[in-house]
């Protein structure tokens, strides 16, 4: 069975977006030092990227035209199938690359069906509403959290505090980078 991997950048105090809704707090090139190679290796594990409408729009403005000599993962990311969950978008173009598959129906049932199909694992990047829905439905198999050494003190929290039951996690790996980022990998404890 395919896994759904949630891979997010969050502040030390648990925010995935700042008070203005941006992710500028981890956009500094210094935070990519050392982790880009790991991210490129990670791309071997996946064949599908799951996105919400807002993250899709942000990614589609940037990634399709990125020079692969500047961003190591750009070609792999652009070639990987992307599913965009949105009830408002009419289409989901991706520059000169294959258009993203737009999914308008039930997120949870769609992901359950995808997990049962043959293929590599799937990753959720950004897309907080999608991520939180999948967390609450118990559909995340692995959490990969890049902790950025900054306290935002306000913003959009990665984990919803108003829904769902307690979820135990077991640390399966950790890695620190010279930039100050720490990658923590967890799996849910059943």
DRENDO-1510 file (C-alpha; in Angstrom, 1 decimal, always signed):
<recs>
REC; n; res; u; v; w
REC; 1; UNK; +0.0; +0.0; +0.0 .
REC; 2; UNK; +1.2; +3.5; -0.9 .
REC; 3; UNK; +2.0; +5.9; +1.9 .
REC; 4; UNK; +1.0; +9.5; +2.3 .
REC; 5; UNK; +3.9; +11.6; +3.6 .
REC; 6; UNK; +3.3; +15.0; +5.0 .
REC; 7; UNK; +6.4; +17.1; +4.5 .
REC; 8; UNK; +6.3; +20.6; +6.0 .
REC; 9; UNK; +8.5; +23.5; +7.0 .
REC; 10; UNK; +7.4; +24.9; +10.4 .
REC; 11; UNK; +8.7; +27.5; +12.9 .
REC; 12; UNK; +10.0; +26.3; +16.2 .
REC; 13; UNK; +6.7; +27.3; +17.8 .
REC; 14; UNK; +4.6; +25.3; +15.3 .
REC; 15; UNK; +3.5; +27.7; +12.6 .
REC; 16; UNK; +3.5; +26.8; +8.9 .
REC; 17; UNK; +2.7; +30.4; +7.8 .
REC; 18; UNK; +3.4; +33.7; +9.4 .
REC; 19; UNK; +0.7; +36.2; +10.5 .
REC; 20; UNK; +0.5; +37.5; +6.9 .
REC; 21; UNK; -0.1; +34.0; +5.5 .
REC; 22; UNK; +3.3; +33.8; +3.8 .
REC; 23; UNK; +6.1; +31.3; +4.1 .
REC; 24; UNK; +8.8; +33.9; +3.9 .
REC; 25; UNK; +10.3; +32.8; +7.2 .
REC; 26; UNK; +11.8; +29.7; +5.6 .
REC; 27; UNK; +12.5; +31.1; +2.1 .
REC; 28; UNK; +16.0; +32.1; +2.8 .
REC; 29; UNK; +18.5; +30.2; +0.6 .
REC; 30; UNK; +20.6; +29.5; +3.7 .
REC; 31; UNK; +17.9; +27.0; +4.9 .
REC; 32; UNK; +18.3; +24.9; +1.7 .
REC; 33; UNK; +22.0; +24.3; +2.4 .
REC; 34; UNK; +22.4; +20.6; +2.8 .
REC; 35; UNK; +18.8; +19.7; +2.6 .
REC; 36; UNK; +18.4; +20.1; -1.1 .
REC; 37; UNK; +20.3; +16.9; -1.8 .
REC; 38; UNK; +18.2; +15.0; +0.7 .
REC; 39; UNK; +15.0; +16.4; -0.9 .
REC; 40; UNK; +16.3; +15.2; -4.3 .
REC; 41; UNK; +16.8; +11.7; -2.9 .
REC; 42; UNK; +13.4; +11.9; -1.3 .
REC; 43; UNK; +11.9; +12.5; -4.8 .
REC; 44; UNK; +12.9; +8.9; -5.6 .
REC; 45; UNK; +10.2; +7.7; -3.1 .
REC; 46; UNK; +7.3; +9.5; -4.6 .
REC; 47; UNK; +5.3; +9.7; -7.8 .
REC; 48; UNK; +2.5; +12.0; -6.8 .
REC; 49; UNK; +2.3; +15.4; -5.1 .
REC; 50; UNK; -0.9; +16.4; -3.4 .
REC; 51; UNK; -1.7; +20.1; -3.3 .
REC; 52; UNK; -4.5; +22.5; -2.3 .
REC; 53; UNK; -5.5; +25.4; -4.5 .
REC; 54; UNK; -3.5; +28.0; -2.7 .
REC; 55; UNK; -0.2; +26.0; -2.6 .
REC; 56; UNK; -0.8; +25.0; -6.2 .
REC; 57; UNK; -1.1; +28.7; -7.2 .
REC; 58; UNK; +2.1; +29.6; -5.3 .
REC; 59; UNK; +4.0; +26.6; -6.8 .
REC; 60; UNK; +2.7; +27.1; -10.3 .
REC; 61; UNK; +3.9; +30.7; -10.3 .
REC; 62; UNK; +7.4; +29.6; -9.4 .
REC; 63; UNK; +8.4; +26.0; -10.3 .
REC; 64; UNK; +7.6; +25.5; -14.0 .
REC; 65; UNK; +10.2; +28.1; -15.1 .
REC; 66; UNK; +12.9; +27.5; -12.5 .
REC; 67; UNK; +16.4; +26.9; -13.9 .
REC; 68; UNK; +17.4; +23.3; -12.9 .
REC; 69; UNK; +20.9; +24.5; -12.4 .
REC; 70; UNK; +19.7; +26.8; -9.7 .
REC; 71; UNK; +17.1; +24.6; -8.0 .
REC; 72; UNK; +18.3; +20.9; -8.0 .
REC; 73; UNK; +14.8; +19.5; -7.6 .
REC; 74; UNK; +13.0; +21.6; -10.2 .
REC; 75; UNK; +13.0; +19.1; -13.1 .
REC; 76; UNK; +12.0; +16.2; -10.9 .
REC; 77; UNK; +9.3; +18.3; -9.2 .
REC; 78; UNK; +8.0; +19.5; -12.6 .
REC; 79; UNK; +7.9; +16.0; -14.0 .
REC; 80; UNK; +6.1; +14.5; -11.1 .
REC; 81; UNK; +2.3; +14.0; -11.3 .
REC; 82; UNK; +0.4; +16.7; -9.2 .
REC; 83; UNK; -3.1; +16.4; -7.9 .
REC; 84; UNK; -4.8; +19.6; -7.0 .
REC; 85; UNK; -7.8; +19.4; -4.7 .
REC; 86; UNK; -10.1; +22.4; -5.3 .
REC; 87; UNK; -13.8; +23.1; -5.8 .
REC; 88; UNK; -13.1; +26.6; -7.2 .
REC; 89; UNK; -10.4; +26.2; -9.8 .
REC; 90; UNK; -11.5; +25.5; -13.4 .
REC; 91; UNK; -8.1; +24.0; -14.5 .
REC; 92; UNK; -4.6; +23.6; -13.2 .
REC; 93; UNK; -1.9; +24.3; -15.8 .
REC; 94; UNK; +1.8; +23.9; -15.0 .
REC; 95; UNK; +3.7; +25.9; -17.6 .
REC; 96; UNK; +5.2; +23.8; -20.4 .
REC; 97; UNK; +4.8; +20.7; -18.2 .
REC; 98; UNK; +1.9; +18.3; -18.0 .
REC; 99; UNK; -1.2; +20.0; -16.5 .
REC; 100; UNK; -2.1; +19.0; -12.9 .
REC; 101; UNK; -5.0; +16.7; -12.3 .
REC; 102; UNK; -7.8; +18.7; -10.8 .
REC; 103; UNK; -9.8; +16.8; -8.1 .
REC; 104; UNK; -13.1; +18.4; -7.1 .
REC; 105; UNK; -14.7; +15.4; -5.2 .
REC; 106; UNK; -14.1; +14.1; -1.7 .
REC; 107; UNK; -10.5; +14.4; -0.5 .
REC; 108; UNK; -10.5; +11.6; +2.0 .
REC; 109; UNK; -12.1; +9.0; -0.3 .
REC; 110; UNK; -9.9; +10.0; -3.2 .
REC; 111; UNK; -6.8; +9.6; -1.1 .
REC; 112; UNK; -8.0; +6.3; +0.3 .
REC; 113; UNK; -8.4; +5.0; -3.3 .
REC; 114; UNK; -5.0; +6.4; -4.3 .
REC; 115; UNK; -3.3; +4.6; -1.4 .
REC; 116; UNK; -4.7; +1.3; -2.6 .
REC; 117; UNK; -3.4; +1.7; -6.2 .
REC; 118; UNK; +0.0; +0.6; -7.4 .
REC; 119; UNK; +2.8; +3.1; -7.3 .
REC; 120; UNK; +5.3; +5.0; -5.2 .
REC; 121; UNK; +4.4; +7.1; -2.2 .
REC; 122; UNK; +2.6; +10.4; -2.3 .
REC; 123; UNK; +3.6; +13.7; -0.6 .
REC; 124; UNK; +1.6; +16.7; +0.7 .
REC; 125; UNK; +3.5; +19.9; +0.5 .
REC; 126; UNK; +2.1; +23.1; +2.0 .
REC; 127; UNK; -1.7; +22.9; +1.6 .
REC; 128; UNK; -2.5; +23.3; +5.3 .
REC; 129; UNK; -6.3; +22.7; +4.9 .
REC; 130; UNK; -5.6; +19.5; +2.9 .
REC; 131; UNK; -2.9; +18.4; +5.4 .
REC; 132; UNK; -5.1; +19.0; +8.5 .
REC; 133; UNK; -8.0; +17.1; +6.9 .
REC; 134; UNK; -5.8; +14.2; +6.1 .
REC; 135; UNK; -4.3; +14.3; +9.7 .
REC; 136; UNK; -7.8; +14.3; +11.2 .
REC; 137; UNK; -8.9; +11.4; +9.0 .
REC; 138; UNK; -5.8; +9.3; +10.0 .
REC; 139; UNK; -4.5; +9.2; +6.4 .
REC; 140; UNK; -1.0; +10.5; +7.0 .
REC; 141; UNK; +1.5; +7.6; +7.3 .
REC; 142; UNK; +4.7; +9.6; +7.8 .
REC; 143; UNK; +5.4; +13.1; +9.1 .
REC; 144; UNK; +8.6; +14.9; +7.9 .
REC; 145; UNK; +8.9; +18.2; +9.6 .
REC; 146; UNK; +11.6; +20.7; +8.9 .
REC; 147; UNK; +11.9; +22.9; +12.0 .
REC; 148; UNK; +13.1; +26.4; +11.2 .
REC; 149; UNK; +15.0; +28.1; +14.1 .
REC; 150; UNK; +12.6; +31.0; +14.4 .
REC; 151; UNK; +9.8; +31.9; +16.8 .
REC; 152; UNK; +6.9; +33.5; +14.8 .
REC; 153; UNK; +4.7; +33.9; +17.8 .
REC; 154; UNK; +1.6; +34.1; +15.6 .
REC; 155; UNK; +0.4; +32.9; +12.2 .
REC; 156; UNK; -1.3; +29.8; +10.9 .
REC; 157; UNK; -0.5; +26.7; +13.0 .
REC; 158; UNK; +0.5; +23.5; +11.3 .
REC; 159; UNK; -1.7; +21.4; +13.5 .
REC; 160; UNK; -5.3; +22.2; +14.2 .
REC; 161; UNK; -6.2; +22.5; +17.9 .
REC; 162; UNK; -9.9; +22.5; +17.4 .
REC; 163; UNK; -10.5; +19.1; +15.7 .
REC; 164; UNK; -9.5; +15.5; +16.0 .
REC; 165; UNK; -8.4; +13.3; +18.8 .
REC; 166; UNK; -4.9; +12.9; +20.3 .
REC; 167; UNK; -2.4; +11.3; +18.0 .
REC; 168; UNK; +0.7; +9.7; +19.2 .
REC; 169; UNK; +3.8; +9.8; +17.1 .
REC; 170; UNK; +7.0; +7.8; +17.2 .
REC; 171; UNK; +10.3; +9.5; +16.1 .
REC; 172; UNK; +11.9; +7.3; +13.4 .
REC; 173; UNK; +14.7; +9.7; +12.2 .
REC; 174; UNK; +16.2; +13.1; +12.9 .
REC; 175; UNK; +18.8; +15.1; +11.1 .
REC; 176; UNK; +20.3; +18.5; +11.8 .
REC; 177; UNK; +21.7; +20.8; +9.1 .
REC; 178; UNK; +24.4; +23.4; +9.4 .
REC; 179; UNK; +21.8; +26.0; +8.5 .
REC; 180; UNK; +20.0; +25.4; +11.9 .
REC; 181; UNK; +17.1; +23.4; +10.3 .
REC; 182; UNK; +16.3; +20.1; +12.0 .
REC; 183; UNK; +14.4; +17.4; +10.1 .
REC; 184; UNK; +12.2; +15.2; +12.3 .
REC; 185; UNK; +10.5; +12.2; +10.9 .
REC; 186; UNK; +7.6; +10.5; +12.7 .
REC; 187; UNK; +5.1; +7.8; +12.1 .
REC; 188; UNK; +1.7; +7.5; +13.8 .
REC; 189; UNK; +1.5; +5.2; +16.8 .
REC; 190; UNK; -1.5; +2.9; +16.4 .
</recs>
